C-alpha cells in the first residue's frame, strides 16, 4: 500500500496480481484503500490477474469493508 506512487501524473494504473492470492478480508480492504487513494486523485485503478478464489472473495467483499482499515 505504501509502495505505490499516488502523485504520479497518469490517468490509469493496472495492479497485476497474477501469481498472488487474496487470502482474506484484510487483503480485500487493503486493495479497496489503494484503489480509493488513486480514485481520490482522479486516477483509475484496475486490478487484474486474480485467481478464481481471489476474484470470488474480492467480488464478494470489495466496497463492504470501509470500517476494516
ABEGO torsion letter per residue (X at the ends): XAABBAABBBABBBBBABGBBBABAAAAAAAAAAAAAAAAAGBBBBBBGBBAAAAAAAAAABGAAAAAX
